[in-house]
């Protein structure tokens, strides 16, 4: 028996802001805090919180560098993050397919 | 400018249990509480809470009938629920497409 729909979807990914972060990093490669914040239209605190969760889960990695002596923090997907995102998409597509097939 | 990923996804739908409920109702038409509960592997309280939110939002409708004098409650999608689910899927597919194209 397959798992339930809810169980199938990785909760670390299936949250709108985190899905947004992972999508952007997947598409853009590496992004800094400001770009993520502006793209996702969220507050500093909200973004920080979700980035931390993704980092704790090992889905993204944080790079701290200096540009003209000013600190710059960037984020990118880890191999694990990329794998889990691909798996999430696969599960989600199965669900979407069921709904679409039902509508025919 | 398009909205952010997070803003684009209907929060009433984008929650795992609620997405599960809507998917099942979309596929099966009408279902009773017990079937939803077993399919989604959730507690009575959790399921009730999410069903209530979907009903309050006008996405599902509740039917109360009697079968052999015992009350039976079933649920189905409303026209609005069906429309919003279709819109949600459309948005989600755009996001998934971006991720997949990036992986190529």
N, CA and C atoms of all chains as a GROMACS GRO file, in nm:
protein
  624
    1UNK      N    1   0.084  -0.120   0.000
    1UNK     CA    2   0.000   0.000   0.000
    1UNK      C    3   0.087   0.125   0.000
    2UNK      N    4   0.055   0.218  -0.086
    2UNK     CA    5   0.134   0.339  -0.086
    2UNK      C    6   0.098   0.423   0.036
    3UNK      N    7   0.189   0.512   0.076
    3UNK     CA    8   0.164   0.597   0.190
    3UNK      C    9   0.055   0.697   0.157
    4UNK      N   10   0.005   0.767   0.259
    4UNK     CA   11  -0.097   0.866   0.231
    4UNK      C   12  -0.033   0.986   0.163
    5UNK      N   13  -0.116   1.067   0.100
    5UNK     CA   14  -0.068   1.186   0.030
    5UNK      C   15   0.014   1.275   0.124
    6UNK      N   16  -0.041   1.296   0.243
    6UNK     CA   17   0.026   1.382   0.338
    6UNK      C   18   0.162   1.326   0.378
    7UNK      N   19   0.168   1.197   0.401
    7UNK     CA   20   0.294   1.136   0.444
    7UNK      C   21   0.399   1.140   0.334
    8UNK      N   22   0.354   1.135   0.211
    8UNK     CA   23   0.447   1.128   0.098
    8UNK      C   24   0.526   1.257   0.077
    9UNK      N   25   0.468   1.368   0.115
    9UNK     CA   26   0.532   1.496   0.084
    9UNK      C   27   0.623   1.544   0.196
   10UNK      N   28   0.749   1.554   0.169
   10UNK     CA   29   0.851   1.598   0.265
   10UNK      C   30   0.811   1.731   0.330
   11UNK      N   31   0.784   1.730   0.462
   11UNK     CA   32   0.738   1.853   0.527
   11UNK      C   33   0.844   1.964   0.529
   12UNK      N   34   0.969   1.927   0.518
   12UNK     CA   35   1.075   2.029   0.517
   12UNK      C   36   1.070   2.108   0.385
   13UNK      N   37   1.020   2.044   0.282
   13UNK     CA   38   1.009   2.112   0.152
   13UNK      C   39   0.870   2.173   0.132
   14UNK      N   40   0.768   2.099   0.178
   14UNK     CA   41   0.631   2.142   0.151
   14UNK      C   42   0.584   2.254   0.244
   15UNK      N   43   0.651   2.363   0.238
   15UNK     CA   44   0.609   2.484   0.309
   15UNK      C   45   0.640   2.593   0.208
   16UNK      N   46   0.548   2.688   0.190
   16UNK     CA   47   0.559   2.776   0.074
   16UNK      C   48   0.689   2.854   0.064
   17UNK      N   49   0.734   2.911   0.175
   17UNK     CA   50   0.859   2.988   0.168
   17UNK      C   51   0.978   2.896   0.139
   18UNK      N   52   0.980   2.780   0.205
   18UNK     CA   53   1.093   2.688   0.184
   18UNK      C   54   1.091   2.631   0.042
   19UNK      N   55   0.973   2.603  -0.009
   19UNK     CA   56   0.964   2.557  -0.148
   19UNK      C   57   1.014   2.666  -0.241
   20UNK      N   58   0.983   2.790  -0.206
   20UNK     CA   59   1.032   2.904  -0.284
   20UNK      C   60   1.183   2.913  -0.282
   21UNK      N   61   1.242   2.901  -0.164
   21UNK     CA   62   1.388   2.907  -0.150
   21UNK      C   63   1.453   2.797  -0.234
   22UNK      N   64   1.404   2.676  -0.218
   22UNK     CA   65   1.465   2.562  -0.288
   22UNK      C   66   1.450   2.575  -0.440
   23UNK      N   67   1.334   2.624  -0.483
   23UNK     CA   68   1.312   2.644  -0.626
   23UNK      C   69   1.411   2.747  -0.680
   24UNK      N   70   1.423   2.859  -0.611
   24UNK     CA   71   1.513   2.965  -0.657
   24UNK      C   72   1.658   2.916  -0.661
   25UNK      N   73   1.700   2.845  -0.557
   25UNK     CA   74   1.838   2.796  -0.554
   25UNK      C   75   1.860   2.691  -0.662
   26UNK      N   76   1.758   2.614  -0.686
   26UNK     CA   77   1.768   2.512  -0.790
   26UNK      C   78   1.786   2.576  -0.928
   27UNK      N   79   1.712   2.685  -0.948
   27UNK     CA   80   1.716   2.753  -1.078
   27UNK      C   81   1.839   2.841  -1.092
   28UNK      N   82   1.871   2.915  -0.986
   28UNK     CA   83   1.977   3.017  -0.995
   28UNK      C   84   2.114   2.968  -0.948
   29UNK      N   85   2.118   2.857  -0.878
   29UNK     CA   86   2.246   2.808  -0.829
   29UNK      C   87   2.280   2.863  -0.692
   30UNK      N   88   2.337   2.981  -0.687
   30UNK     CA   89   2.374   3.043  -0.560
   30UNK      C   90   2.311   3.182  -0.550
   31UNK      N   91   2.253   3.210  -0.434
   31UNK     CA   92   2.189   3.341  -0.416
   31UNK      C   93   2.223   3.398  -0.280
   32UNK      N   94   2.223   3.532  -0.270
   32UNK     CA   95   2.246   3.593  -0.139
   32UNK      C   96   2.112   3.621  -0.069
   33UNK      N   97   2.124   3.658   0.056
   33UNK     CA   98   2.007   3.678   0.141
   33UNK      C   99   1.911   3.782   0.082
   34UNK      N  100   1.969   3.892   0.038
   34UNK     CA  101   1.887   4.004  -0.011
   34UNK      C  102   1.803   3.962  -0.134
   35UNK      N  103   1.867   3.890  -0.223
   35UNK     CA  104   1.796   3.847  -0.344
   35UNK      C  105   1.684   3.750  -0.309
   36UNK      N  106   1.713   3.658  -0.219
   36UNK     CA  107   1.609   3.564  -0.176
   36UNK      C  108   1.492   3.640  -0.111
   37UNK      N  109   1.528   3.733  -0.027
   37UNK     CA  110   1.426   3.809   0.046
   37UNK      C  111   1.335   3.885  -0.051
   38UNK      N  112   1.396   3.951  -0.147
   38UNK     CA  113   1.317   4.030  -0.241
   38UNK      C  114   1.236   3.941  -0.335
   39UNK      N  115   1.295   3.830  -0.373
   39UNK     CA  116   1.224   3.740  -0.464
   39UNK      C  117   1.103   3.675  -0.396
   40UNK      N  118   1.119   3.649  -0.267
   40UNK     CA  119   1.013   3.575  -0.196
   40UNK      C  120   0.916   3.666  -0.122
   41UNK      N  121   0.954   3.795  -0.114
   41UNK     CA  122   0.864   3.890  -0.051
   41UNK      C  123   0.832   3.854   0.094
   42UNK      N  124   0.937   3.826   0.170
   42UNK     CA  125   0.922   3.790   0.311
   42UNK      C  126   1.010   3.880   0.398
   43UNK      N  127   0.986   3.875   0.527
   43UNK     CA  128   1.067   3.953   0.620
   43UNK      C  129   1.200   3.884   0.645
   44UNK      N  130   1.297   3.960   0.699
   44UNK     CA  131   1.427   3.904   0.736
   44UNK      C  132   1.411   3.785   0.830
   45UNK      N  133   1.329   3.807   0.934
   45UNK     CA  134   1.313   3.705   1.037
   45UNK      C  135   1.253   3.576   0.982
   46UNK      N  136   1.153   3.593   0.899
   46UNK     CA  137   1.086   3.479   0.839
   46UNK      C  138   1.182   3.402   0.748
   47UNK      N  139   1.255   3.476   0.666
   47UNK     CA  140   1.349   3.409   0.575
   47UNK      C  141   1.459   3.337   0.653
   48UNK      N  142   1.514   3.405   0.754
   48UNK     CA  143   1.621   3.345   0.835
   48UNK      C  144   1.578   3.213   0.897
   49UNK      N  145   1.458   3.215   0.948
   49UNK     CA  146   1.402   3.097   1.015
   49UNK      C  147   1.394   2.978   0.919
   50UNK      N  148   1.346   3.004   0.798
   50UNK     CA  149   1.332   2.895   0.702
   50UNK      C  150   1.468   2.850   0.647
   51UNK      N  151   1.559   2.944   0.630
   51UNK     CA  152   1.694   2.907   0.584
   51UNK      C  153   1.761   2.819   0.688
   52UNK      N  154   1.743   2.854   0.813
   52UNK     CA  155   1.802   2.777   0.921
   52UNK      C  156   1.750   2.632   0.920
   53UNK      N  157   1.620   2.619   0.903
   53UNK     CA  158   1.562   2.484   0.900
   53UNK      C  159   1.617   2.401   0.784
   54UNK      N  160   1.632   2.465   0.671
   54UNK     CA  161   1.685   2.394   0.554
   54UNK      C  162   1.832   2.359   0.574
   55UNK      N  163   1.904   2.447   0.641
   55UNK     CA  164   2.045   2.421   0.669
   55UNK      C  165   2.057   2.308   0.771
   56UNK      N  166   1.975   2.313   0.875
   56UNK     CA  167   1.977   2.208   0.977
   56UNK      C  168   1.943   2.071   0.917
   57UNK      N  169   1.855   2.072   0.820
   57UNK     CA  170   1.818   1.946   0.754
   57UNK      C  171   1.920   1.899   0.652
   58UNK      N  172   2.019   1.983   0.627
   58UNK     CA  173   2.124   1.946   0.532
   58UNK      C  174   2.084   1.966   0.386
   59UNK      N  175   1.978   2.045   0.363
   59UNK     CA  176   1.929   2.064   0.226
   59UNK      C  177   2.000   2.181   0.155
   60UNK      N  178   2.048   2.277   0.233
   60UNK     CA  179   2.122   2.389   0.172
   60UNK      C  180   2.251   2.410   0.249
   61UNK      N  181   2.346   2.477   0.185
   61UNK     CA  182   2.467   2.514   0.257
   61UNK      C  183   2.490   2.664   0.248
   62UNK      N  184   2.554   2.714   0.351
   62UNK     CA  185   2.575   2.858   0.365
   62UNK      C  186   2.721   2.889   0.337
   63UNK      N  187   2.745   2.990   0.259
   63UNK     CA  188   2.882   3.032   0.228
   63UNK      C  189   2.901   3.174   0.279
   64UNK      N  190   3.003   3.192   0.362
   64UNK     CA  191   3.029   3.327   0.412
   64UNK      C  192   3.158   3.379   0.348
   65UNK      N  193   3.146   3.487   0.276
   65UNK     CA  194   3.264   3.545   0.210
   65UNK      C  195   3.271   3.694   0.238
   66UNK      N  196   3.377   3.756   0.192
   66UNK     CA  197   3.388   3.901   0.205
   66UNK      C  198   3.401   3.963   0.067
   67UNK      N  199   3.324   4.066   0.044
   67UNK     CA  200   3.335   4.141  -0.081
   67UNK      C  201   3.369   4.285  -0.043
   68UNK      N  202   3.486   4.331  -0.083
   68UNK     CA  203   3.534   4.464  -0.041
   68UNK      C  204   3.524   4.481   0.110
   69UNK      N  205   3.573   4.383   0.180
   69UNK     CA  206   3.574   4.381   0.328
   69UNK      C  207   3.436   4.371   0.393
   70UNK      N  208   3.331   4.368   0.311
   70UNK     CA  209   3.198   4.352   0.373
   70UNK      C  210   3.154   4.206   0.364
   71UNK      N  211   3.099   4.156   0.474
   71UNK     CA  212   3.057   4.015   0.472
   71UNK      C  213   2.942   3.992   0.375
   72UNK      N  214   2.948   3.881   0.308
   72UNK     CA  215   2.840   3.847   0.215
   72UNK      C  216   2.808   3.699   0.236
   73UNK      N  217   2.679   3.670   0.256
   73UNK     CA  218   2.637   3.533   0.281
   73UNK      C  219   2.556   3.484   0.163
   74UNK      N  220   2.596   3.370   0.111
   74UNK     CA  221   2.519   3.313   0.001
   74UNK      C  222   2.476   3.170   0.034
   75UNK      N  223   2.380   3.123  -0.041
   75UNK     CA  224   2.319   2.993  -0.014
   75UNK      C  225   2.311   2.912  -0.142
   76UNK      N  226   2.329   2.782  -0.127
   76UNK     CA  227   2.310   2.694  -0.243
   76UNK      C  228   2.258   2.558  -0.196
   77UNK      N  229   2.204   2.482  -0.287
   77UNK     CA  230   2.154   2.348  -0.254
   77UNK      C  231   2.270   2.253  -0.228
   78UNK      N  232   2.251   2.161  -0.137
   78UNK     CA  233   2.347   2.051  -0.121
   78UNK      C  234   2.302   1.938  -0.215
   79UNK      N  235   2.384   1.837  -0.225
   79UNK     CA  236   2.346   1.720  -0.305
   79UNK      C  237   2.219   1.657  -0.247
   80UNK      N  238   2.215   1.646  -0.113
   80UNK     CA  239   2.095   1.592  -0.047
   80UNK      C  240   1.972   1.677  -0.080
   81UNK      N  241   1.987   1.808  -0.072
   81UNK     CA  242   1.875   1.898  -0.101
   81UNK      C  243   1.823   1.879  -0.242
   82UNK      N  244   1.915   1.863  -0.333
   82UNK     CA  245   1.878   1.844  -0.474
   82UNK      C  246   1.802   1.711  -0.492
   83UNK      N  247   1.853   1.608  -0.426
   83UNK     CA  248   1.788   1.477  -0.433
   83UNK      C  249   1.647   1.479  -0.374
   84UNK      N  250   1.636   1.540  -0.257
   84UNK     CA  251   1.506   1.544  -0.189
   84UNK      C  252   1.405   1.630  -0.265
   85UNK      N  253   1.454   1.735  -0.327
   85UNK     CA  254   1.365   1.820  -0.406
   85UNK      C  255   1.315   1.742  -0.528
   86UNK      N  256   1.402   1.666  -0.590
   86UNK     CA  257   1.362   1.584  -0.706
   86UNK      C  258   1.258   1.481  -0.665
   87UNK      N  259   1.278   1.420  -0.547
   87UNK     CA  260   1.185   1.320  -0.496
   87UNK      C  261   1.049   1.384  -0.464
   88UNK      N  262   1.056   1.500  -0.403
   88UNK     CA  263   0.934   1.575  -0.370
   88UNK      C  264   0.854   1.605  -0.496
   89UNK      N  265   0.923   1.650  -0.598
   89UNK     CA  266   0.857   1.684  -0.724
   89UNK      C  267   0.792   1.562  -0.786
   90UNK      N  268   0.862   1.450  -0.777
   90UNK     CA  269   0.808   1.325  -0.831
   90UNK      C  270   0.677   1.288  -0.761
   91UNK      N  271   0.678   1.295  -0.628
   91UNK     CA  272   0.558   1.263  -0.549
   91UNK      C  273   0.444   1.359  -0.583
   92UNK      N  274   0.480   1.485  -0.590
   92UNK     CA  275   0.379   1.587  -0.616
   92UNK      C  276   0.318   1.569  -0.754
   93UNK      N  277   0.400   1.533  -0.849
   93UNK     CA  278   0.349   1.513  -0.984
   93UNK      C  279   0.252   1.395  -0.991
   94UNK      N  280   0.279   1.293  -0.910
   94UNK     CA  281   0.186   1.180  -0.904
   94UNK      C  282   0.050   1.227  -0.855
   95UNK      N  283   0.053   1.311  -0.751
   95UNK     CA  284  -0.071   1.363  -0.694
   95UNK      C  285  -0.144   1.450  -0.798
   96UNK      N  286  -0.070   1.539  -0.860
   96UNK     CA  287  -0.132   1.630  -0.958
   96UNK      C  288  -0.191   1.550  -1.074
   97UNK      N  289  -0.122   1.444  -1.112
   97UNK     CA  290  -0.169   1.363  -1.223
   97UNK      C  291  -0.304   1.297  -1.188
   98UNK      N  292  -0.314   1.251  -1.064
   98UNK     CA  293  -0.440   1.189  -1.019
   98UNK      C  294  -0.556   1.288  -1.029
   99UNK      N  295  -0.529   1.410  -0.983
   99UNK     CA  296  -0.634   1.512  -0.986
   99UNK      C  297  -0.673   1.544  -1.130
  100UNK      N  298  -0.572   1.556  -1.215
  100UNK     CA  299  -0.600   1.594  -1.354
  100UNK      C  300  -0.671   1.482  -1.429
  101UNK      N  301  -0.630   1.359  -1.403
  101UNK     CA  302  -0.696   1.246  -1.467
  101UNK      C  303  -0.843   1.238  -1.424
  102UNK      N  304  -0.867   1.273  -1.296
  102UNK     CA  305  -1.004   1.268  -1.244
  102UNK      C  306  -1.092   1.372  -1.312
  103UNK      N  307  -1.029   1.482  -1.354
  103UNK     CA  308  -1.106   1.591  -1.415
  103UNK      C  309  -1.143   1.565  -1.560
  104UNK      N  310  -1.090   1.459  -1.618
  104UNK     CA  311  -1.115   1.432  -1.760
  104UNK      C  312  -1.252   1.371  -1.785
  105UNK      N  313   0.531   4.215  -1.317
  105UNK     CA  314   0.612   4.121  -1.240
  105UNK      C  315   0.520   4.013  -1.181
  106UNK      N  316   0.562   3.890  -1.192
  106UNK     CA  317   0.479   3.786  -1.134
  106UNK      C  318   0.497   3.786  -0.982
  107UNK      N  319   0.396   3.734  -0.912
  107UNK     CA  320   0.404   3.727  -0.766
  107UNK      C  321   0.514   3.630  -0.725
  108UNK      N  322   0.548   3.632  -0.598
  108UNK     CA  323   0.650   3.538  -0.552
  108UNK      C  324   0.590   3.398  -0.547
  109UNK      N  325   0.678   3.299  -0.543
  109UNK     CA  326   0.634   3.160  -0.538
  109UNK      C  327   0.540   3.137  -0.420
  110UNK      N  328   0.580   3.190  -0.306
  110UNK     CA  329   0.499   3.170  -0.186
  110UNK      C  330   0.361   3.234  -0.201
  111UNK      N  331   0.357   3.354  -0.257
  111UNK     CA  332   0.229   3.424  -0.270
  111UNK      C  333   0.137   3.354  -0.370
  112UNK      N  334   0.197   3.291  -0.467
  112UNK     CA  335   0.119   3.230  -0.574
  112UNK      C  336   0.038   3.109  -0.529
  113UNK      N  337   0.087   3.040  -0.428
  113UNK     CA  338   0.024   2.915  -0.388
  113UNK      C  339  -0.082   2.936  -0.279
  114UNK      N  340  -0.205   2.906  -0.312
  114UNK     CA  341  -0.319   2.920  -0.221
  114UNK      C  342  -0.292   2.848  -0.088
  115UNK      N  343  -0.280   2.925   0.022
  115UNK     CA  344  -0.246   2.863   0.151
  115UNK      C  345  -0.354   2.768   0.204
  116UNK      N  346  -0.476   2.788   0.159
  116UNK     CA  347  -0.584   2.700   0.204
  116UNK      C  348  -0.568   2.560   0.141
  117UNK      N  349  -0.504   2.557   0.027
  117UNK     CA  350  -0.480   2.427  -0.039
  117UNK      C  351  -0.342   2.372  -0.005
  118UNK      N  352  -0.244   2.461   0.003
  118UNK     CA  353  -0.106   2.415   0.020
  118UNK      C  354  -0.073   2.377   0.164
  119UNK      N  355  -0.142   2.280   0.213
  119UNK     CA  356  -0.112   2.221   0.345
  119UNK      C  357  -0.135   2.074   0.321
  120UNK      N  358  -0.046   1.989   0.368
  120UNK     CA  359  -0.047   1.850   0.323
  120UNK      C  360  -0.179   1.775   0.343
  121UNK      N  361  -0.237   1.790   0.462
  121UNK     CA  362  -0.363   1.718   0.486
  121UNK      C  363  -0.475   1.774   0.396
  122UNK      N  364  -0.480   1.907   0.385
  122UNK     CA  365  -0.586   1.966   0.302
  122UNK      C  366  -0.567   1.933   0.154
  123UNK      N  367  -0.443   1.934   0.111
  123UNK     CA  368  -0.417   1.893  -0.028
  123UNK      C  369  -0.460   1.747  -0.048
  124UNK      N  370  -0.436   1.666   0.053
  124UNK     CA  371  -0.480   1.527   0.049
  124UNK      C  372  -0.631   1.514   0.039
  125UNK      N  373  -0.702   1.590   0.122
  125UNK     CA  374  -0.849   1.587   0.120
  125UNK      C  375  -0.900   1.627  -0.018
  126UNK      N  376  -0.849   1.737  -0.068
  126UNK     CA  377  -0.898   1.789  -0.196
  126UNK      C  378  -0.866   1.694  -0.311
  127UNK      N  379  -0.748   1.634  -0.304
  127UNK     CA  380  -0.711   1.537  -0.408
  127UNK      C  381  -0.805   1.417  -0.407
  128UNK      N  382  -0.829   1.364  -0.288
  128UNK     CA  383  -0.917   1.248  -0.276
  128UNK      C  384  -1.059   1.279  -0.322
  129UNK      N  385  -1.110   1.396  -0.283
  129UNK     CA  386  -1.246   1.432  -0.323
  129UNK      C  387  -1.253   1.457  -0.473
  130UNK      N  388  -1.145   1.512  -0.526
  130UNK     CA  389  -1.141   1.537  -0.670
  130UNK      C  390  -1.144   1.405  -0.748
  131UNK      N  391  -1.072   1.307  -0.694
  131UNK     CA  392  -1.063   1.178  -0.762
  131UNK      C  393  -1.187   1.092  -0.738
  132UNK      N  394  -1.234   1.091  -0.612
  132UNK     CA  395  -1.341   0.998  -0.573
  132UNK      C  396  -1.481   1.058  -0.578
  133UNK      N  397  -1.489   1.189  -0.585
  133UNK     CA  398  -1.620   1.253  -0.586
  133UNK      C  399  -1.670   1.285  -0.447
  134UNK      N  400  -1.732   1.186  -0.383
  134UNK     CA  401  -1.786   1.206  -0.248
  134UNK      C  402  -1.730   1.100  -0.154
  135UNK      N  403  -1.686   1.144  -0.037
  135UNK     CA  404  -1.630   1.048   0.059
  135UNK      C  405  -1.681   1.077   0.199
  136UNK      N  406  -1.687   0.973   0.281
  136UNK     CA  407  -1.726   0.996   0.420
  136UNK      C  408  -1.603   1.017   0.508
  137UNK      N  409  -1.630   1.057   0.630
  137UNK     CA  410  -1.524   1.093   0.724
  137UNK      C  411  -1.425   0.977   0.746
  138UNK      N  412  -1.481   0.859   0.766
  138UNK     CA  413  -1.397   0.743   0.797
  138UNK      C  414  -1.299   0.712   0.682
  139UNK      N  415  -1.349   0.718   0.563
  139UNK     CA  416  -1.264   0.687   0.448
  139UNK      C  417  -1.153   0.791   0.435
  140UNK      N  418  -1.188   0.917   0.452
  140UNK     CA  419  -1.086   1.023   0.446
  140UNK      C  420  -0.981   1.001   0.554
  141UNK      N  421  -1.030   0.970   0.673
  141UNK     CA  422  -0.939   0.952   0.787
  141UNK      C  423  -0.840   0.838   0.761
  142UNK      N  424  -0.892   0.727   0.713
  142UNK     CA  425  -0.806   0.612   0.689
  142UNK      C  426  -0.711   0.635   0.571
  143UNK      N  427  -0.761   0.703   0.469
  143UNK     CA  428  -0.677   0.729   0.352
  143UNK      C  429  -0.562   0.825   0.385
  144UNK      N  430  -0.592   0.917   0.474
  144UNK     CA  431  -0.492   1.022   0.502
  144UNK      C  432  -0.408   0.992   0.626
  145UNK      N  433  -0.451   0.890   0.700
  145UNK     CA  434  -0.373   0.850   0.816
  145UNK      C  435  -0.356   0.963   0.918
  146UNK      N  436  -0.468   1.025   0.951
  146UNK     CA  437  -0.468   1.136   1.048
  146UNK      C  438  -0.568   1.108   1.160
  147UNK      N  439  -0.559   1.186   1.266
  147UNK     CA  440  -0.652   1.170   1.378
  147UNK      C  441  -0.786   1.237   1.344
  148UNK      N  442  -0.890   1.200   1.420
  148UNK     CA  443  -1.021   1.263   1.404
  148UNK      C  444  -1.011   1.414   1.417
  149UNK      N  445  -0.942   1.458   1.521
  149UNK     CA  446  -0.934   1.601   1.550
  149UNK      C  447  -0.865   1.678   1.439
  150UNK      N  448  -0.757   1.621   1.392
  150UNK     CA  449  -0.680   1.685   1.286
  150UNK      C  450  -0.763   1.695   1.158
  151UNK      N  451  -0.828   1.585   1.123
  151UNK     CA  452  -0.909   1.585   1.001
  151UNK      C  453  -1.026   1.684   1.012
  152UNK      N  454  -1.094   1.682   1.127
  152UNK     CA  455  -1.208   1.773   1.148
  152UNK      C  456  -1.167   1.918   1.128
  153UNK      N  457  -1.052   1.951   1.185
  153UNK     CA  458  -1.001   2.088   1.179
  153UNK      C  459  -0.979   2.132   1.034
  154UNK      N  460  -0.918   2.045   0.956
  154UNK     CA  461  -0.890   2.080   0.816
  154UNK      C  462  -1.017   2.081   0.732
  155UNK      N  463  -1.109   1.990   0.760
  155UNK     CA  464  -1.236   1.989   0.687
  155UNK      C  465  -1.313   2.118   0.714
  156UNK      N  466  -1.311   2.161   0.838
  156UNK     CA  467  -1.379   2.284   0.876
  156UNK      C  468  -1.322   2.404   0.800
  157UNK      N  469  -1.190   2.410   0.792
  157UNK     CA  470  -1.127   2.522   0.720
  157UNK      C  471  -1.168   2.523   0.572
  158UNK      N  472  -1.170   2.406   0.515
  158UNK     CA  473  -1.207   2.396   0.373
  158UNK      C  474  -1.355   2.431   0.353
  159UNK      N  475  -1.438   2.392   0.451
  159UNK     CA  476  -1.580   2.425   0.442
  159UNK      C  477  -1.599   2.576   0.460
  160UNK      N  478  -1.530   2.633   0.557
  160UNK     CA  479  -1.539   2.778   0.581
  160UNK      C  480  -1.494   2.857   0.458
  161UNK      N  481  -1.396   2.805   0.388
  161UNK     CA  482  -1.346   2.872   0.268
  161UNK      C  483  -1.435   2.850   0.147
  162UNK      N  484  -1.533   2.762   0.163
  162UNK     CA  485  -1.625   2.734   0.052
  162UNK      C  486  -1.569   2.638  -0.051
  163UNK      N  487  -1.465   2.564  -0.014
  163UNK     CA  488  -1.402   2.472  -0.109
  163UNK      C  489  -1.466   2.333  -0.110
  164UNK      N  490  -1.527   2.298   0.004
  164UNK     CA  491  -1.596   2.168   0.009
  164UNK      C  492  -1.734   2.188   0.070
  165UNK      N  493  -1.823   2.093   0.045
  165UNK     CA  494  -1.953   2.100   0.110
  165UNK      C  495  -1.981   1.970   0.184
  166UNK      N  496  -2.057   1.984   0.291
  166UNK     CA  497  -2.084   1.873   0.381
  166UNK      C  498  -2.228   1.827   0.359
  167UNK      N  499  -2.245   1.697   0.349
  167UNK     CA  500  -2.378   1.641   0.332
  167UNK      C  501  -2.409   1.550   0.451
  168UNK      N  502  -2.520   1.577   0.518
  168UNK     CA  503  -2.557   1.492   0.631
  168UNK      C  504  -2.679   1.410   0.593
  169UNK      N  505  -2.661   1.279   0.598
  169UNK     CA  506  -2.773   1.190   0.562
  169UNK      C  507  -2.788   1.082   0.669
  170UNK      N  508  -2.890   1.002   0.655
  170UNK     CA  509  -2.907   0.888   0.745
  170UNK      C  510  -2.905   0.759   0.665
  171UNK      N  511  -2.830   0.664   0.714
  171UNK     CA  512  -2.828   0.532   0.653
  171UNK      C  513  -2.869   0.433   0.762
  172UNK      N  514  -2.985   0.370   0.742
  172UNK     CA  515  -3.041   0.282   0.845
  172UNK      C  516  -3.048   0.352   0.981
  173UNK      N  517  -3.102   0.470   0.978
  173UNK     CA  518  -3.122   0.554   1.098
  173UNK      C  519  -2.992   0.605   1.162
  174UNK      N  520  -2.879   0.567   1.104
  174UNK     CA  521  -2.754   0.619   1.161
  174UNK      C  522  -2.705   0.736   1.076
  175UNK      N  523  -2.660   0.844   1.141
  175UNK     CA  524  -2.615   0.960   1.065
  175UNK      C  525  -2.488   0.929   0.986
  176UNK      N  526  -2.482   0.981   0.867
  176UNK     CA  527  -2.364   0.963   0.784
  176UNK      C  528  -2.329   1.098   0.723
  177UNK      N  529  -2.203   1.137   0.737
  177UNK     CA  530  -2.160   1.267   0.686
  177UNK      C  531  -2.064   1.244   0.570
  178UNK      N  532  -2.093   1.306   0.460
  178UNK     CA  533  -2.002   1.295   0.346
  178UNK      C  534  -1.959   1.434   0.299
  179UNK      N  535  -1.853   1.432   0.222
  179UNK     CA  536  -1.791   1.557   0.177
  179UNK      C  537  -1.767   1.553   0.026
  180UNK      N  538  -1.781   1.668  -0.037
  180UNK     CA  539  -1.748   1.676  -0.179
  180UNK      C  540  -1.695   1.817  -0.211
  181UNK      N  541  -1.631   1.830  -0.323
  181UNK     CA  542  -1.579   1.961  -0.366
  181UNK      C  543  -1.695   2.049  -0.412
  182UNK      N  544  -1.684   2.177  -0.387
  182UNK     CA  545  -1.778   2.273  -0.447
  182UNK      C  546  -1.719   2.316  -0.582
  183UNK      N  547  -1.796   2.390  -0.655
  183UNK     CA  548  -1.746   2.444  -0.783
  183UNK      C  549  -1.623   2.532  -0.757
  184UNK      N  550  -1.633   2.616  -0.654
  184UNK     CA  551  -1.520   2.702  -0.617
  184UNK      C  552  -1.396   2.620  -0.583
  185UNK      N  553  -1.417   2.515  -0.503
  185UNK     CA  554  -1.305   2.429  -0.464
  185UNK      C  555  -1.237   2.367  -0.584
  186UNK      N  556  -1.319   2.325  -0.677
  186UNK     CA  557  -1.265   2.263  -0.799
  186UNK      C  558  -1.184   2.365  -0.880
  187UNK      N  559  -1.237   2.484  -0.890
  187UNK     CA  560  -1.168   2.591  -0.964
  187UNK      C  561  -1.034   2.627  -0.898
  188UNK      N  562  -1.038   2.643  -0.767
  188UNK     CA  563  -0.917   2.683  -0.695
  188UNK      C  564  -0.811   2.573  -0.698
  189UNK      N  565  -0.856   2.451  -0.694
  189UNK     CA  566  -0.762   2.339  -0.701
  189UNK      C  567  -0.695   2.336  -0.839
  190UNK      N  568  -0.773   2.362  -0.942
  190UNK     CA  569  -0.718   2.365  -1.078
  190UNK      C  570  -0.615   2.478  -1.091
  191UNK      N  571  -0.647   2.593  -1.032
  191UNK     CA  572  -0.556   2.708  -1.037
  191UNK      C  573  -0.428   2.678  -0.959
  192UNK      N  574  -0.443   2.616  -0.844
  192UNK     CA  575  -0.329   2.578  -0.761
  192UNK      C  576  -0.236   2.486  -0.839
  193UNK      N  577  -0.295   2.388  -0.904
  193UNK     CA  578  -0.216   2.291  -0.980
  193UNK      C  579  -0.140   2.360  -1.093
  194UNK      N  580  -0.208   2.454  -1.156
  194UNK     CA  581  -0.144   2.530  -1.264
  194UNK      C  582  -0.019   2.605  -1.213
  195UNK      N  583  -0.035   2.673  -1.101
  195UNK     CA  584   0.077   2.749  -1.042
  195UNK      C  585   0.190   2.653  -1.002
  196UNK      N  586   0.151   2.544  -0.940
  196UNK     CA  587   0.250   2.449  -0.892
  196UNK      C  588   0.327   2.388  -1.010
  197UNK      N  589   0.257   2.362  -1.115
  197UNK     CA  590   0.324   2.304  -1.232
  197UNK      C  591   0.425   2.401  -1.292
  198UNK      N  592   0.394   2.530  -1.288
  198UNK     CA  593   0.490   2.629  -1.336
  198UNK      C  594   0.618   2.622  -1.253
  199UNK      N  595   0.599   2.612  -1.122
  199UNK     CA  596   0.714   2.605  -1.032
  199UNK      C  597   0.795   2.478  -1.058
  200UNK      N  598   0.725   2.366  -1.066
  200UNK     CA  599   0.794   2.239  -1.088
  200UNK      C  600   0.869   2.241  -1.222
  201UNK      N  601   0.808   2.304  -1.320
  201UNK     CA  602   0.871   2.311  -1.451
  201UNK      C  603   1.003   2.389  -1.444
  202UNK      N  604   1.001   2.499  -1.369
  202UNK     CA  605   1.123   2.579  -1.354
  202UNK      C  606   1.236   2.495  -1.294
  203UNK      N  607   1.201   2.420  -1.189
  203UNK     CA  608   1.302   2.338  -1.122
  203UNK      C  609   1.355   2.231  -1.217
  204UNK      N  610   1.263   2.169  -1.289
  204UNK     CA  611   1.306   2.062  -1.378
  204UNK      C  612   1.390   2.115  -1.495
  205UNK      N  613   1.350   2.230  -1.547
  205UNK     CA  614   1.428   2.289  -1.656
  205UNK      C  615   1.569   2.324  -1.608
  206UNK      N  616   1.577   2.368  -1.482
  206UNK     CA  617   1.707   2.406  -1.427
  206UNK      C  618   1.798   2.285  -1.413
  207UNK      N  619   1.737   2.170  -1.393
  207UNK     CA  620   1.816   2.048  -1.371
  207UNK      C  621   1.870   1.988  -1.499
  208UNK      N  622   1.824   2.042  -1.613
  208UNK     CA  623   1.867   1.984  -1.741
  208UNK      C  624   2.009   2.025  -1.778
   0.00000   0.00000   0.00000
